[in-house]
Amino acid sequence: IAAASTLAREIEKGTVFLILARPLQRYSLVLAKGAGLLVGLVALLGTALAGTAIGVTITDLDQPVRLSRFLLVSSNALLLFLAIGGYGFLLSALSREGSRAIVLATGLTVVFFFMDFVAELWDPLEFLGPWTVFHYYTPTAIVQHGTVPWSHALVLIWVAAAGYAAAIAVFQRRDIP
């Protein structure tokens, strides 16, 4: 959700004028912020995976734990977070206030989560599941089967790419007051 404020906060604070006064294209600012998000997410998930490995190593468990499956879960989580970041960046590119972009991205994420939750519990609303990004994040199934469904990974990649591409297009053409 922090991705939602990256561009809008720069506009809100006026720092975007200092950044764009330099000889660089606007899309490079979006790409740099996106790269920063990617590095942060990889560091966060890598740390979580390392903590899991340490916990499994120092704990005497009755059954063996396959850390390779947790790596797959982390990969699926990374794709989920990038998809959320994609539409967060788009909302940030459309907004001039960071707080508004955060509220919109958070609200959309909560709606997606609730839709997926209800779709899992109530058969008449099962059709809503595929319309949310959370439908494509399946950690339990990944741990049980040891594979990430490629169709799920592709949907999350597509949502992320579409969000970032739209954010670049919008930010490249928008008038910054």
Beta strands, then each sheet from edge to edge (+ up, - down):
end
